[in-house]
Amino acid sequence: MTGTLDRVTDFALNLSAHEMPDSAKEAAALMMLDTMGILIASGPMEAGVIARDTAALLYASTDAAFSVPMMFDGRLVSTAGAAYAAATQIDNLDGHDGYNPTKGHIGVVVLPALVSLGAHCPDLSGPEALAAVVTGYEIAGRAGLSLHASVNDYHTSGAWNALGVVAMAARMRGYTPEQFRQALGIAEYHGPRSQMMREIANPTMLHDGSGWGAMVGISSAILAERGFTGAPAITIEDADVASFWDDLGQFWQVEHQYVKPYPICRWAHAAIDGVRAVMMENDLAHDQIRSIHINSFHEAACLYAGMPDTTSQAQYSLPFAVAVQAIHGRIGVEHISGSGLSDPAVAELVSRIHVLEDARHSARFPQGRWADVILKSTDGRVFESGDTHARGGPEAPLSRGDVIAKYTEFAAPVVGSDRADAIRAAILGWVEPTSRLSDLMSLVFDP
């Protein structure tokens, strides 16, 4: 094995919860809570319903050791099927966490993997559950950096977050180093190297490929467990990518994820925040806006430009998101689905929003998500936001209270306040040594 693989293996299989910083575990619990809120809110949406129905049709198991109820559904499917359904569901409400340098998302597969695998780990302590979460984030994030640096195309998160799922499975199921190595190679080979910019140009339910990333990760782990081979994973073992793994166990990526204030593609957030700030600072109402001019980075300028027909288009539309924020003062699930897609006031404002690429902002992507906004009022005044970075990441983090409030806003309308509060207490309680992962299970498996 290479030195890098030795380091990755020792980290994933042997680093105990008490050897990980408390700050990393606390961040992991908060990310799981945030992701759980998106999972719950996305349950009634069409993509989630289709994904769960498909898992029930195609991805069941005849072996009780590999069967698990789908979250907030209850139907038994395979471990891989449950992870696929939940990750696909989360992926189709674009409000989950992400990591700027990878241009993608990790928690979207970590939560489904944790619950699907954890259903068969009844004695796993809360801190050890969080250690598995941290492992998923740290391996997936570096695999993403490695992949993006070693290929020319920009692939969806499913292409690399599958390796994080493998690391979680190997840790939770007690793999040998050789089983872990083979599973990583299988997952890297079969990970869905889907082209993200195709989805940006034509938004659909495909989103970021993470449903397949979750399924590939767990399937690869079980294949390796039974003797299937696939090593090496070149995103880990190739000498040219070693630098991406040098800080493993020293720099904790899980502490540097962003949390989205809005269920909209992160690329649109800087523009949304710029308009929000200008309106708040100058006490402007939406009916005082004559036009909005937005300068942002190339990828943001490529987002869907018109009035959306589907929730997928809405979540990838910068002008639509800005208009919703300007008119309603927030962006909720109700605004990006159903009747929200045909709001006449939003449609009228969208026609007066103009987006252009600015080389200054493009040069700072993907490390940053920048925009500047020029808003002209109906009485002839001109307001400029200046360069604005999207809120929610390390540059302008949401507070712990903000993240908890966001979770409640998304979860409580679907499952009720009492159940939402109990889920919150269970997840945030995993930092306590006496807690158990199983404390959560009865709260999430019932429909």
N, C-alpha and C positions, 0 to 999 in steps of 0.2 A: 504494500500500500504506500501511497505517497505521503509526505509529511502533512499536506493539507487534509487528505482524507483521514489520517490518524487524528488530527485536531478536531475535525468535524465529528468523527465517530465518538471520540472521548467526550466531547461536549454533549452530543445528543443522547448517548446511552448512559453516561456515568456521572454527569454533573448533577448533584442533588439540589433539592429546592433550597436548603439552607445555605448553599454556596452561591446562590444567585442573589443579587442585591434586592432588598425589600422594595426599592423604587421600581425595579423591573417587574416584580410580581404585582405591585399595586397598579402599575400601568396596564399590565395584562388583564387584571380583573376589570378595570374600567373599559378597556377595549371590548371585552366580552359582553359587558352590559350594553354598550353602545350598539354592538352588532346584533345582540338579542332584540333590541328595540326595532331595528330594521327588519329582522326576520319576522317578528310578530306583525308589524304593520303591513308587510308585503304578503302575508298569508292569503287575504281575500283577493289579491290581484290575479289577473288571468294567467300570467306566466307561472306564478307559484302553483296555482291549481293544476295547470297542465303538467308541470314538472312532477308534482306528487302523484297525479293519476298515472303518468307514464311510469314512474318508479314502481307503483303498485302493479301495473300491467306486465312490466318487463324485468324488473330488478329485484324480485323476491328471492328468498332462500329457503331451502328445505331443511336446513340445519339450524337448530335453536341457538347454537353458539355464534352464528353469524347473522341473526335476525334482530331487528330493533324497530320499535315504533317510530314512524315519522313524527317530528315535532309538531305539536298543536294539530295533529291529524289522527294519530293512533293506529293507522294501518301498519301491519308488519311488513317490512321489506328487508333486503340485505343491508349489511352495514354500508357497503359502497352505494347502494341505491338511496339510502337515507341521507348520506352525505351529499350525493348528487342533487337530490331534490331540494334540500335546505340551501345549499350554496347557489343553485340556480335561482331560487326564490329571492334570496338576499341580493343577488347580482342584479335583479330586475327592479330594485328600488334603490337608486344610486345615492344612498345616504350613508354608506358604510365607510369605515376608516381606510386610509391609504398611506403610502410612503412615497414622498416626492421623488427621491432618486430612482426608484424603480418604475415610475409612471404607472403604478398599479396598486393592487389591494391584496391584503394578506388575511385579515380577520374573517373575510367572507368564506374562506375554507377552514380556518382554524376552529371556529365555533362548531360547525357541522361535524368536523372530525372529532373534536373533543367529546361531543355528546354521543355520536354514533359508536365510537370506540369505548367511551367511558361507560356505556350501558352494561358492558361486560367486565367492568373493573369496580365492583361495588365497594371495595375497601380503600380505594384511592383517596388520599387525604386532599383537602382543599389546596394546601401549598404545593403538593406534587401535581395536582391538576394544573395549577398555574405554571409550574415548571414545564409541563408539556406544552402549554400555550406559548410560553417564552421560546421554547425550542422551535416550535413551528414558525414563529415570527423571524427568529434569527437565521434559520436555515433558508426559509423561503426568500427573505429579503436579499440575502447575499447571492442566492441562485439567480434572482432576477437581475441584479447588477451584472453578474458574470455573463448571463445570456445576452443581455443587451449590448455588452461590450464586445461579444465574440461573433455576432451575426449582424447583417446589414438591415434587416427588417425589424419593425417594431411589433412585437408579439403581445398578445393579451396575457393577463395575469395567470390564467390557467396553465400557460406553458411552463411556468416556473414555480407557482405556488403548490404544484403537485409534490415537489420535493420536500416542502415543509410538512405536508401531510404524511409523507413517508417517515420523516424524522419523528413525528408524533406517534405514529403507529409502532415504530421500532422501539421507542422508549416505553410506551404503555403496554406493549405486548412482550417485552423482554427479549429482543432479538440479539443474536450474536453479531459481532462486527461483519462477518461475511454475509449474513442475511441482509443486514442494513445496506452494505455496499451494492449487492445485487438489486435490491429494491430501488435504490437511488438511480441506478442505471436504467432499469425498466421504466421508471416514472419519467426520467428525462427524455427517453426515446419516444415514449407514447404521449407525453404531455402535448396538449392541443396548441400547436404553434400557429394559432389563428392570427390573422392580420388585423390589428386594432383599427387602423385608419379606414379600412373597408367598412367597419361598423360605424365609425364616426360619419362617414359619407352617406351611409344608408342605415339609419338606426332601426334595429329590430330587437327581438328578445334574446339574441345571441350575447349581447353586452360584452363582458370581459372574459368569457371562456372559463369562469371559475367553477361552474357546475361540473364540467368535464375534468377540470384540474383536481377537484375533490375526489371524483370517481376514480380517476387514473391513479391518484396517490394511494388510496386504500386498496384498490385492486392490485397495484404493483407490490404493495407490502405483503398481501396475502399470497400472491404468486411466489415471491421470494421465500416466504415462510415455508412453502411447500416444495421448494427446490428449484424453481424456475430461475434462470440466469439472465443477466442483462448488463452487467458492469462492463466498462466504467461509465460513470456520469462525467462527461468531459467538462461540464461547468464547475466541477469540483476538482477533478484529478488532472486536468490539463495544466501544464506548468505556466502557461500564459495568463491564467486567471487566479493564480495563487494570491495575488495582492488583495483580492476582494474578500479573502477569508482570514487575512492576517490579524484583524482586530476582533475576531470571534471570541466572546467571553470577556472582552474589554470595553468595547463600545456596544451599548444595548439599543439596537434599533427599535425594539418595542416601545421604548420611551420617547421615540421621535416620530410616531405616527401622527397623521392629522385626523381630526374628527370634523366631519362636515356639519356646518350649521343648516345646510339645505340639502334635500334629496335630489341633487342636480350634479351633473358632471363637474368635478373639481375645477376643470379648466375655465368654467364660467364664473367661479366664485369671486375672483378679484373684481370683475366688472359689477357683479351684484353688490359687493361690499362698497365699491366706489359710489354707486348710485345711492345706496342706503345711507352712507355717510354724508353725502352732499344734501340729501333731503332732510336728514335729521339736524344737521348743523345749521341749515338755513330755514327750517320750519316750512318746507315746501310740501304741498299736497300734489297728488298725481295730476289733478286737472290744471295745475299751473305749469306743466311741462309741455314745451313746444317740440323739442327734439332732444335726443341723447346720442352723442357720438362717443364711441368706445374704441380705444386703441389697446390691443393686447397681443399676445404671442401667437405664432403661426397656428399652432394646434387649436387654440381657442377660436381663432378666426375661421377655422374649418368646420366648427360646429354647425349644426342644422340651422338654417337661416330663416325659415318661414314659420308660419303658424302650424303647430304640429297637429297631426291627425290621430296619433297614438301616444300612449304614455312613454314608449321608448323614444320617440322623436322629441317629446317634451323634456325628457331628462338629458338630452343631448343638444338642447337648443339654448344658445346664449341670449338672443333677443327676447325669446319667450320668458325665460327665467327672470331677466331684468324687469320686464314689464309686469310680471306677477308680483315681484317684490315691491315695485314702485306703487302698484295699485292696492295691494292687500297688506303690505307691511310684513309679510312672511311668505314662505313657500311650504305648503303642506301637501300631504298625499291627495287631498281633495282638489288641489289646484293643478296637479299633473296627471289627472285621470278623470274619467267620467265627464260630467258637464264642464269641468274646469278647462277642458281642451277646446271648448267653443265659447269661452267668455268674450263677449263682444268688446268690452272695455280693454281687455288685454290685447285682442287682435288689432284694435285701432292704434294702440300705443306701439305695438310691434312694428307697424308700418313707418313709425317715426324714429326708429332706432337703427343706427348705422355702425357697423363693425369693420375695422381695418386692422391688418397686421402691422406691428411696429417692431422694427429690428432690435430696438433697445430691450424690449420685453422678451423677444424670442431668444436673445443671447443669454438670458437668465433662466431659461427653461432647460431641463426639468427640475433643477434645484429650487427654483422659485416659480410662483404663479402670479404674474404681475399684470396690471392693467392701469390705464388712466381714463378718466371720464370727463367729458365736457357736456354739461347740461345747459340748455337754453330754455328760459322761461317764457311764458306767453306775454309778459310785459317787457321783454327785451333784455333782461339781465342774463349774464353768462357766469356759470359756476364751474370751477375746475377742481377735480378731486386730488390732483397730483398723483404720483405713482402710488398704487395701492396693492398690497399683497393680500391674498386670500386669508381670511381668518381661520383658526382651528388647528394650525400646525405649530411647530416649534417657534416660528417667528412671531406668532400672535395666538397663543394657545387659548382654547376655551378652558374655563375653570372646571374643577371637579363638579361643582354644583351645576354648571351649565350642561355638562355631559349627562348628569343624572336627570336634570329637567328635560333634556331632549329625549332620553329614553322613555320617561313617563309620558311625554306628549305623544310619542309614537305607539307605545304599548298599551296604555290604559284604555283608550277607546275600543280596542279590539278584545282584550281579555278581561277588562274590568280593573278597577283600582286595587282591590285587595290582592288579586293574583299577581298583578304587575309589581306591587310592593313586595310580595313574598319572593318573587323571582329576583328582584333587585337585592334583597337582603341575603339571599343564598349566594349569589355570584360575588358580591362585594365581601361576603363573609368568608370566602375561601382563603383569605390571608391569615385566618386564625388556625393555629395548629390542630385544634380539635374538630375542625369542619371536615366534611366529606363531599366529594363530587356528587355522590348519590343524593345529597340534600336537594339538588336541583331536579332530579329526574321526574319525580311525581308531579312536578309543577309544569313540565313542558311536554309530556307525552300525551296527556288527555287532549281531545279536540278542543 
